[in-house]
Amino acid sequence: MKDEAYVCEGASNINQGSTYDSLLQAPCTSCEIQDDKSAYWSPLLYYQHPNGKFEEVPNGGMTVYYEGRGNDRNLQPFPPGFRMVSGVTGARSYNSQDLIPGSSRPKSDRVSFACLDGHPNMEQPSMVDTDCKDGLRAQVHFQSCWNGKDLYKEDNSHVEYMSGLDNGVCPPTHPVPLIHMFFEVLYSVNSVNKDGGKFVFSQGDTTGFGFHGDFLNGWKTDVLTAGIQQCAFTSTGGVGDCAPFKPSNNPKFSDICPEQPSLLNEPVHGTIDKLPGCITITSGPQDATAADMNCADSGTSNKLPLNPVSNLTAPATTLISKVASDTAAATVKPSAKAHRRSIDEAPRVAARNVPVDGEYGYDFDWPTPTGHGPPIVYGSPAPHHGHHQRNRRSRAVVNDA
């Protein structure tokens, strides 16, 4: 049983046993679009001081982008019950041998880090630079190709990356193209006293190679389907400007769904004596083992007793009709995306080798006026580029991904 701690965004009732049906019953969601009760989550980051104590690094928020990408524009919505993970939790070095099908590009490129310090720094595949006055932004691309059968497989073999990671074609084994998803998570690394210790993710990773993101679909299928058809390749605004999303767009989303209590029965926030769970800190280059990140089956757990999600198979799937105008230019430019790229736009474009338009997204970041003091995690000011960000509050910390 994996015991790392996460911070979640989305449906207010997310827990280890959540299903599509249970998410739809959530009383609220921290997403701007209330018809999206999906769950999005990523690991917490800590700083281990020389005295052995772990200080929680303030989480500056998450941004989730839905992007119209790929040669096949007949993109499909995530089916009910669909779930996926991108990234390898136990990775502690760059794996140049595990390649994307039909490509010479390593899958390890899915994860990257941007040090926001006022200069156009190139993104890195690990946490090599943590002196970042505006925060360290961890990023992960998700798989956009589905086998059309399995809603979830524990080894994530039900999904695969496009040939260009965030663009290209799907392999024959995974012929169903999905809307492309991309996470950004901001960590306020300069708000902690760096006294000779080290940063470590909640699964014991000091390198960053093991950064990952999780997604559990909670969209109303008809709404997401219409949004893809009408906006994935033709919209000119943010997610709230897409016509199918407007009826459930709530500009007060940051106030209606406050942070929920932690689902762990041990300390998680502030300064703690140990990482939550049964975690062994590892720095590579060899990958961490399951034993390094799992509690032995001793009949005890650090989490509330809920049923974990297991392998699931989809019912017969009806694919949406082909999007009109395959040659139409991708022109989506969300306001959130546009004002976030002032510092590192050039490195991102060079790294991805694709235009930054053709996408729209949720901005889960908090507003951070210049000149504020040290940020406090969950709803207080946190460092960023100096531009306005949409405000929201974080969901509960959970584990067992």
HUZIPE-V951389 format. One record per helix or strand. SS is the DSSP state (hx for helix, st for strand). FROM is the first residue (numbers start at 1). TO is the last residue. If there is no record, write none. Layout:
ss = [SS SS]
from = [FROM FROM]
to = [TO TO]
//
This chain:
ss = [st st hx st st st st st st st st st st st hx st st st st st st st st hx st st hx st st st st hx hx hx st hx st st st hx st st st st hx hx st st]
from = [2 5 20 29 33 36 39 45 54 59 76 83 99 106 107 111 124 136 145 150 159 162 165 172 176 180 189 198 205 213 219 221 239 243 249 253 264 271 282 290 294 303 312 333 335 345 359 397]
to = [2 11 24 29 33 36 43 48 56 67 76 86 99 106 110 115 124 141 146 152 160 162 165 174 178 187 191 201 205 216 219 231 241 246 249 256 264 272 282 293 294 303 313 333 340 352 365 399]
//
